[in-house]
């Protein structure tokens, strides 16, 4: 675990948190999933990104720059949503105020 190589106190806290009963996964194959199941996925993701751990299913970690995301594709999608929803909301509000 490279995350806490120079931080023994951080390592102790990390281990203590993940030993909490609420963060333990449920038995495999049981449904519905619980908080512990989601927490273990989050822990695995953190360990993959910052601790160089391998993925349980062998999936690679996505890499790339997020620069330009707000100026490009994401913005255009949100703009279309805003045009539809904001316009409808404004009309509904105007109808309520009259």
N, C-alpha and C positions, 0 to 999 in steps of 0.2 A: 504494500500500500504506500505509494509515493506521496500521497496527499499530505500526510503528516510526518514526513521524514525528519523535519527539524522542529516538530511541535508535539512533544509527548503528552502534554495536557490536552491538546486538541484531539489526539488519538483516543485518549481515555474517555473524553466526552462523547466523541463519535461512537465508540463502541457501546457506551452506556445507553445512549439514545436508541440505538438499534436493538438493544436487548429489552426495551420496554414491551410489556405484554400487548399493548395496543398496536404496536408496529410489527408484530409477528404475523407471518402469512397464514392463511387458513390451509386446511389439508388439501392436497392436490386433487382436483376433480370435483370439489364441492362448489355449490352455488347457493346464494349469490356471493360475489367477491366482497371482501371487507376492506377496511382502511389499511390493514396490514399488507394486503396484496398490492394495493396501489403504492404504498410506501416502499415496498421492496422493489418495485419497478423504478421508482424515483431514485432509490439508492443505487440500483444497477446502472442507471443512466449517469449519475454523478461519478460513479467509479469508472465508467467507460471514458467519460470526457476528461476527468481530472486525475484519475488513478491508473490510466492505461490498462484497465481490466478488459478482458475479452467478453464479447456478448454471449449470452446463454444460447441464443439461436444462431449465432454466427453472423448476424447482420452488421454491416460496417456502420461506423459513426458518420453522419453527414458532415461534410466539410465544405466550406465556401464562405464567401464574403456576403454580408447582408447589406452592404452599401448600395444605395439606390433603390432599396425595396419600397421606401416611402414615396419616392419620386416616380416610381414606375407602376408596375402591375398591381400592387396592393392598393395604391391610391386610386387607380382607375376603377377597380371593383367597388371600393368604398364610395367613390363619387356617384356611381350609378345607383347604389343603394340609397345614398343620401337624397338623390333627386326624386326617387320614388317615395320614400318614407317621409322625408321632411315636407314634401309638397302635400301629401295626404294629411300629415299631422297638422300643417298650417290650415288646411281647409276645414279639418274637423274642429280645430280650435276656433276658427273664425265663425263656424256655425254655432258653436256653444256660446260665443260672446254676443251674438246678435239676438 
